[in-house]
Amino acid sequence: MDKIILKGCRFYAYHGVFSEEKALGQIFTVDLDLSLDLTAASKTDKLEDTVNYGQVFSVLKTCVENSQYALIERLAGVICEDIFEQFSSVNAIKIRITKENPPIAGHYDRVGIELERERS
């Protein structure tokens, strides 16, 4: 299956379980792989034969910045639901959401989750 990839999409938002996360916010990074058939676009060179990744980025931005969830697992689920709803040619999604500075004592680059979903 062909893929459209958005990697390193960064947003400032207020998701988290702890009150500090909800009040202060933090940076969330989203990586997204969309699986779909890109055969037509590879032959026609027409935007209407693919998924406009600018529009996908707008969906990500809206989901991450305009809502608030305790769990990034829920945020990832909502993003998948919205993408499937708005882009009928997308057959499967792999999404990774990471936090660079969660309130965890210790040294690490980031923490996060990854979901894989298929259109039902």
ChimeraX commands (.cxc) that place a marker at each C-alpha (Angstrom):
marker #1 position 0.00,0.00,0.00 radius 0.5
marker #1 position 1.19,3.50,-0.82 radius 0.5
marker #1 position 1.66,6.10,1.91 radius 0.5
marker #1 position 1.43,9.80,2.57 radius 0.5
marker #1 position 3.68,10.75,5.47 radius 0.5
marker #1 position 3.58,13.78,7.76 radius 0.5
marker #1 position 6.45,13.73,10.23 radius 0.5
marker #1 position 7.38,16.04,13.06 radius 0.5
marker #1 position 4.19,18.11,13.12 radius 0.5
marker #1 position 4.52,20.21,16.29 radius 0.5
marker #1 position 1.72,21.82,18.25 radius 0.5
marker #1 position 1.36,23.56,21.60 radius 0.5
marker #1 position -1.62,22.20,23.53 radius 0.5
marker #1 position -3.05,21.32,26.96 radius 0.5
marker #1 position -3.54,17.54,27.05 radius 0.5
marker #1 position -2.62,15.53,30.11 radius 0.5
marker #1 position -3.75,13.94,33.33 radius 0.5
marker #1 position -1.99,16.35,35.69 radius 0.5
marker #1 position -3.17,19.86,36.48 radius 0.5
marker #1 position 0.22,21.31,35.45 radius 0.5
marker #1 position -0.21,19.90,31.95 radius 0.5
marker #1 position -3.73,21.28,31.66 radius 0.5
marker #1 position -2.70,24.74,32.91 radius 0.5
marker #1 position 0.74,25.22,31.38 radius 0.5
marker #1 position 0.51,23.13,28.24 radius 0.5
marker #1 position 3.40,21.64,26.30 radius 0.5
marker #1 position 4.61,20.72,22.84 radius 0.5
marker #1 position 3.16,17.64,21.18 radius 0.5
marker #1 position 4.76,16.09,18.11 radius 0.5
marker #1 position 2.65,14.05,15.69 radius 0.5
marker #1 position 3.93,11.64,13.03 radius 0.5
marker #1 position 1.32,10.28,10.67 radius 0.5
marker #1 position 1.40,7.59,7.96 radius 0.5
marker #1 position -1.69,7.38,5.77 radius 0.5
marker #1 position -2.07,4.21,3.69 radius 0.5
marker #1 position -3.96,4.59,0.43 radius 0.5
marker #1 position -3.73,3.85,-3.28 radius 0.5
marker #1 position -1.72,6.57,-5.03 radius 0.5
marker #1 position -1.72,4.90,-8.46 radius 0.5
marker #1 position -3.96,7.50,-10.10 radius 0.5
marker #1 position -2.00,10.46,-8.71 radius 0.5
marker #1 position 1.28,8.90,-9.84 radius 0.5
marker #1 position -0.09,8.82,-13.40 radius 0.5
marker #1 position -2.21,12.00,-13.66 radius 0.5
marker #1 position -0.20,14.51,-11.60 radius 0.5
marker #1 position -3.53,15.90,-10.32 radius 0.5
marker #1 position -4.17,16.91,-6.71 radius 0.5
marker #1 position -7.72,15.57,-6.83 radius 0.5
marker #1 position -6.29,12.05,-7.31 radius 0.5
marker #1 position -4.53,12.08,-3.94 radius 0.5
marker #1 position -5.06,13.36,-0.40 radius 0.5
marker #1 position -3.99,16.96,0.11 radius 0.5
marker #1 position -1.52,16.79,2.98 radius 0.5
marker #1 position -2.12,20.46,3.73 radius 0.5
marker #1 position -5.71,19.57,4.55 radius 0.5
marker #1 position -4.54,16.62,6.66 radius 0.5
marker #1 position -2.24,18.98,8.59 radius 0.5
marker #1 position -5.25,21.25,9.23 radius 0.5
marker #1 position -7.16,18.29,10.70 radius 0.5
marker #1 position -4.20,17.51,12.97 radius 0.5
marker #1 position -3.89,21.14,14.06 radius 0.5
marker #1 position -7.60,21.42,14.84 radius 0.5
marker #1 position -7.70,18.16,16.80 radius 0.5
marker #1 position -4.56,18.87,18.82 radius 0.5
marker #1 position -5.03,22.58,19.51 radius 0.5
marker #1 position -8.81,22.93,19.85 radius 0.5
marker #1 position -9.59,20.07,22.23 radius 0.5
marker #1 position -8.31,18.87,25.57 radius 0.5
marker #1 position -7.93,15.23,26.60 radius 0.5
marker #1 position -6.41,13.54,29.63 radius 0.5
marker #1 position -4.79,10.85,27.47 radius 0.5
marker #1 position -2.87,11.21,24.23 radius 0.5
marker #1 position -4.29,7.78,23.36 radius 0.5
marker #1 position -7.71,9.46,23.11 radius 0.5
marker #1 position -6.28,12.35,21.12 radius 0.5
marker #1 position -4.77,9.88,18.63 radius 0.5
marker #1 position -8.10,8.05,18.39 radius 0.5
marker #1 position -9.97,11.27,17.63 radius 0.5
marker #1 position -7.43,12.21,14.95 radius 0.5
marker #1 position -7.87,8.80,13.29 radius 0.5
marker #1 position -11.66,9.10,13.40 radius 0.5
marker #1 position -11.57,12.58,11.83 radius 0.5
marker #1 position -9.16,11.56,9.07 radius 0.5
marker #1 position -11.25,8.51,8.14 radius 0.5
marker #1 position -14.36,10.70,8.10 radius 0.5
marker #1 position -12.86,13.47,5.95 radius 0.5
marker #1 position -10.65,11.46,3.55 radius 0.5
marker #1 position -12.49,8.47,2.11 radius 0.5
marker #1 position -9.47,7.14,0.20 radius 0.5
marker #1 position -7.42,6.58,3.36 radius 0.5
marker #1 position -7.48,2.86,4.21 radius 0.5
marker #1 position -5.21,2.76,7.25 radius 0.5
marker #1 position -3.44,5.13,9.63 radius 0.5
marker #1 position -0.38,4.84,11.80 radius 0.5
marker #1 position -0.04,7.72,14.23 radius 0.5
marker #1 position 2.61,8.52,16.83 radius 0.5
marker #1 position 2.16,11.30,19.38 radius 0.5
marker #1 position 5.01,12.27,21.68 radius 0.5
marker #1 position 5.49,14.71,24.55 radius 0.5
marker #1 position 8.94,16.18,25.07 radius 0.5
marker #1 position 8.43,17.42,28.63 radius 0.5
marker #1 position 5.83,15.41,30.54 radius 0.5
marker #1 position 5.89,15.69,34.33 radius 0.5
marker #1 position 8.02,12.60,34.87 radius 0.5
marker #1 position 11.17,12.74,36.98 radius 0.5
marker #1 position 14.11,11.44,34.97 radius 0.5
marker #1 position 16.09,11.89,31.80 radius 0.5
marker #1 position 14.64,10.99,28.39 radius 0.5
marker #1 position 14.11,12.52,24.95 radius 0.5
marker #1 position 10.34,12.12,24.90 radius 0.5
marker #1 position 7.49,9.78,25.75 radius 0.5
marker #1 position 4.51,8.88,23.63 radius 0.5
marker #1 position 2.15,6.40,22.03 radius 0.5
marker #1 position 1.57,4.85,18.64 radius 0.5
marker #1 position -1.73,3.61,17.24 radius 0.5
marker #1 position -2.49,1.75,14.03 radius 0.5
marker #1 position -6.03,1.78,12.71 radius 0.5
marker #1 position -7.74,0.43,9.59 radius 0.5
marker #1 position -10.95,1.64,8.03 radius 0.5
marker #1 position -13.79,-0.61,9.19 radius 0.5
marker link #1:1,2 radius 0.2
marker link #1:2,3 radius 0.2
marker link #1:3,4 radius 0.2
marker link #1:4,5 radius 0.2
marker link #1:5,6 radius 0.2
marker link #1:6,7 radius 0.2
marker link #1:7,8 radius 0.2
marker link #1:8,9 radius 0.2
marker link #1:9,10 radius 0.2
marker link #1:10,11 radius 0.2
marker link #1:11,12 radius 0.2
marker link #1:12,13 radius 0.2
marker link #1:13,14 radius 0.2
marker link #1:14,15 radius 0.2
marker link #1:15,16 radius 0.2
marker link #1:16,17 radius 0.2
marker link #1:17,18 radius 0.2
marker link #1:18,19 radius 0.2
marker link #1:19,20 radius 0.2
marker link #1:20,21 radius 0.2
marker link #1:21,22 radius 0.2
marker link #1:22,23 radius 0.2
marker link #1:23,24 radius 0.2
marker link #1:24,25 radius 0.2
marker link #1:25,26 radius 0.2
marker link #1:26,27 radius 0.2
marker link #1:27,28 radius 0.2
marker link #1:28,29 radius 0.2
marker link #1:29,30 radius 0.2
marker link #1:30,31 radius 0.2
marker link #1:31,32 radius 0.2
marker link #1:32,33 radius 0.2
marker link #1:33,34 radius 0.2
marker link #1:34,35 radius 0.2
marker link #1:35,36 radius 0.2
marker link #1:36,37 radius 0.2
marker link #1:37,38 radius 0.2
marker link #1:38,39 radius 0.2
marker link #1:39,40 radius 0.2
marker link #1:40,41 radius 0.2
marker link #1:41,42 radius 0.2
marker link #1:42,43 radius 0.2
marker link #1:43,44 radius 0.2
marker link #1:44,45 radius 0.2
marker link #1:45,46 radius 0.2
marker link #1:46,47 radius 0.2
marker link #1:47,48 radius 0.2
marker link #1:48,49 radius 0.2
marker link #1:49,50 radius 0.2
marker link #1:50,51 radius 0.2
marker link #1:51,52 radius 0.2
marker link #1:52,53 radius 0.2
marker link #1:53,54 radius 0.2
marker link #1:54,55 radius 0.2
marker link #1:55,56 radius 0.2
marker link #1:56,57 radius 0.2
marker link #1:57,58 radius 0.2
marker link #1:58,59 radius 0.2
marker link #1:59,60 radius 0.2
marker link #1:60,61 radius 0.2
marker link #1:61,62 radius 0.2
marker link #1:62,63 radius 0.2
marker link #1:63,64 radius 0.2
marker link #1:64,65 radius 0.2
marker link #1:65,66 radius 0.2
marker link #1:66,67 radius 0.2
marker link #1:67,68 radius 0.2
marker link #1:68,69 radius 0.2
marker link #1:69,70 radius 0.2
marker link #1:70,71 radius 0.2
marker link #1:71,72 radius 0.2
marker link #1:72,73 radius 0.2
marker link #1:73,74 radius 0.2
marker link #1:74,75 radius 0.2
marker link #1:75,76 radius 0.2
marker link #1:76,77 radius 0.2
marker link #1:77,78 radius 0.2
marker link #1:78,79 radius 0.2
marker link #1:79,80 radius 0.2
marker link #1:80,81 radius 0.2
marker link #1:81,82 radius 0.2
marker link #1:82,83 radius 0.2
marker link #1:83,84 radius 0.2
marker link #1:84,85 radius 0.2
marker link #1:85,86 radius 0.2
marker link #1:86,87 radius 0.2
marker link #1:87,88 radius 0.2
marker link #1:88,89 radius 0.2
marker link #1:89,90 radius 0.2
marker link #1:90,91 radius 0.2
marker link #1:91,92 radius 0.2
marker link #1:92,93 radius 0.2
marker link #1:93,94 radius 0.2
marker link #1:94,95 radius 0.2
marker link #1:95,96 radius 0.2
marker link #1:96,97 radius 0.2
marker link #1:97,98 radius 0.2
marker link #1:98,99 radius 0.2
marker link #1:99,100 radius 0.2
marker link #1:100,101 radius 0.2
marker link #1:101,102 radius 0.2
marker link #1:102,103 radius 0.2
marker link #1:103,104 radius 0.2
marker link #1:104,105 radius 0.2
marker link #1:105,106 radius 0.2
marker link #1:106,107 radius 0.2
marker link #1:107,108 radius 0.2
marker link #1:108,109 radius 0.2
marker link #1:109,110 radius 0.2
marker link #1:110,111 radius 0.2
marker link #1:111,112 radius 0.2
marker link #1:112,113 radius 0.2
marker link #1:113,114 radius 0.2
marker link #1:114,115 radius 0.2
marker link #1:115,116 radius 0.2
marker link #1:116,117 radius 0.2
marker link #1:117,118 radius 0.2
marker link #1:118,119 radius 0.2
marker link #1:119,120 radius 0.2
view
